Amino acid sequence: MLFDRNGARKYLTRAERIAFISAAKQAEPYIETFCLTLAYTGARISEVLALIPARVDMGAQAITIECLKKRVRGIFRAVPVPVELLARLEAVHHTSAGSPERLWPWGRTKAWGVVKKVMADAGVAGPWTMPKGLRHGFGVAGVAEAGVPLDMMKKWLGHARIETTAIYTNAIGTEERAIAERMWKRC
């Protein structure tokens, strides 16, 4: 669901995502790479925490995420990411060395706190200031803002059903207005 029980959105808007990314780039390197990976992949916090260097694919310009929600190991999806993120991961984590160790040695509680702090540093406040807000923001950015086909976004987010991905067509605010403006131009 994109809205909480009170009708407040649970995703970051474009401006909030930009502010979060900017704040992440000002953080210490491990925090920066963690937050940017969350923002640019739409992965769940546990999926990013499980990332190992071998899954950072410079050749394909993608990060391969193991889907951990399905409770079955060995289900992967490749998510294209900006070259700048791949270069930063290499510089900070030496991903080409192929270590079997996780990139971030933290637990979920520490990771959650890292995201909350960067959200605060970015001046982002509201019920969406959590890792899932980034995931939902990624979905909205792809589907509602950039017109990424639902089946592609389904693959990138690791959804089992297209109906789950379709929630991102229910964006509000500037995202909904942008969709309406595209429609008005065709009338």
C-alpha positions in Angstrom: 0.0 0.0 0.0 1.2 3.5 -0.8 -0.8 5.1 1.9 -1.0 4.6 5.7 -4.3 4.3 7.7 -4.6 8.1 7.8 -4.2 8.5 4.0 -0.6 9.8 4.2 1.7 8.6 1.5 4.4 6.1 2.3 6.9 7.0 -0.4 9.4 9.7 -1.1 8.6 12.2 -3.8 11.1 13.1 -6.5 12.3 16.1 -4.6 12.7 14.1 -1.4 14.6 11.3 -3.2 17.0 13.9 -4.7 17.5 15.5 -1.2 18.1 12.0 0.3 20.7 11.1 -2.4 22.4 14.5 -1.9 22.6 14.0 1.9 23.9 10.4 1.4 26.7 11.7 -0.8 27.8 13.9 2.1 27.9 11.0 4.6 30.8 8.8 5.4 31.6 6.3 2.6 29.9 3.2 4.1 26.8 5.1 4.8 26.9 6.8 1.4 27.2 3.5 -0.5 24.5 1.8 1.6 22.0 4.6 1.1 22.7 5.0 -2.6 22.3 1.3 -3.1 18.9 1.4 -1.4 17.8 4.4 -3.4 19.0 3.2 -6.8 17.9 -0.5 -6.6 14.6 -0.3 -4.8 15.8 -3.4 -2.8 14.6 -4.3 0.6 16.9 -3.4 3.5 17.7 -7.0 4.2 18.5 -7.6 0.5 21.0 -4.7 0.4 22.6 -5.9 3.7 23.1 -9.3 2.2 25.0 -7.9 -0.9 28.4 -9.3 -1.6 31.1 -8.0 -4.0 30.5 -10.8 -6.5 27.0 -9.4 -7.1 28.2 -6.0 -8.2 28.5 -6.5 -11.9 30.5 -3.7 -13.6 30.2 -5.4 -17.0 26.4 -5.4 -17.0 26.3 -2.2 -15.0 23.9 -3.8 -12.6 23.6 -5.1 -9.0 22.3 -8.6 -8.6 20.0 -8.8 -5.6 19.1 -12.1 -4.0 15.4 -12.0 -3.2 15.1 -12.8 0.5 11.3 -12.3 1.0 10.4 -15.5 -0.8 12.1 -17.5 1.9 13.8 -19.6 -0.8 17.5 -19.1 -1.4 18.9 -18.7 -4.9 16.3 -16.4 -6.5 18.1 -13.4 -8.0 17.3 -10.3 -10.0 19.6 -7.9 -11.7 18.9 -4.2 -11.3 20.6 -1.7 -13.6 22.2 1.1 -11.6 24.1 4.3 -12.4 27.8 3.8 -13.3 28.7 6.3 -10.6 27.3 4.0 -8.0 29.3 1.0 -9.3 32.4 3.2 -9.3 31.7 4.3 -5.7 31.1 0.7 -4.6 34.5 -0.3 -6.1 36.3 2.7 -4.5 34.8 2.1 -1.0 34.4 -1.7 -0.9 36.9 -3.0 -3.6 34.1 -5.1 -5.1 36.3 -6.3 -8.0 38.4 -8.2 -5.4 35.5 -10.7 -5.1 35.5 -11.0 -1.3 32.7 -13.4 0.1 32.1 -10.9 2.9 29.0 -8.7 2.9 29.6 -5.1 1.9 28.0 -3.7 5.1 28.6 -5.7 8.3 25.6 -4.2 10.0 22.3 -5.6 11.3 18.9 -4.3 10.4 18.6 -2.0 13.4 21.9 -0.2 12.6 20.9 0.0 8.9 17.5 1.4 9.8 19.1 4.1 12.0 21.5 5.0 9.2 18.6 5.6 6.8 16.7 7.6 9.4 19.7 9.8 10.0 20.3 10.5 6.3 16.6 11.3 5.9 16.9 13.8 8.8 20.1 15.3 7.3 18.1 15.6 4.0 15.3 17.5 5.7 12.8 14.8 4.8 10.1 14.2 7.4 7.0 12.1 7.6 5.8 8.5 7.7 7.8 7.8 4.5 11.2 8.4 6.2 12.2 4.8 6.3 13.9 2.2 4.1 10.5 1.1 2.7 9.8 4.7 1.7 12.9 4.5 -0.5 11.6 1.3 -2.0 8.2 2.8 -2.7 9.8 6.0 -4.0 11.9 3.8 -6.5 8.6 2.2 -7.7 6.8 5.5 -8.1 9.8 7.0 -9.9 9.9 4.1 -12.3 6.3 3.6 -13.0 4.6 6.9 -12.5 7.4 9.3 -13.4 9.6 7.5 -16.0 7.1 5.2 -17.6 9.0 2.0 -16.9 6.8 -0.9 -18.0 5.1 -2.7 -15.0 6.7 -6.1 -16.0 10.2 -4.5 -15.9 9.5 -2.8 -12.5 8.1 -6.1 -11.2 11.4 -7.8 -12.1 13.5 -5.1 -10.6 11.5 -5.0 -7.3 11.3 -8.8 -7.1 7.5 -9.0 -6.9 5.8 -12.3 -7.4 2.7 -10.7 -8.9 2.1 -7.8 -11.3 -0.8 -6.6 -9.1 1.7 -5.8 -6.4 3.8 -3.7 -8.7 0.6 -1.9 -10.1 0.2 -0.1 -6.7 2.8 2.4 -8.0 0.4 3.6 -10.6 -1.5 5.1 -7.6 1.0 8.0 -7.0 -0.3 11.3 -5.8 0.9 14.9 -5.8 3.4 16.0 -8.4 3.7 12.4 -9.7 0.0 12.2 -10.4 0.0 15.7 -11.9 2.8 14.7 -14.3 0.8 11.7 -15.4 -2.3 13.9 -16.0 -0.3 16.5 -17.9 1.0 13.7 -20.3 -2.6 12.7 -20.9 -3.7 16.3 -21.4 -1.0 16.8 -24.1 -2.5 13.9 -26.1 -6.1 15.4 -26.0 
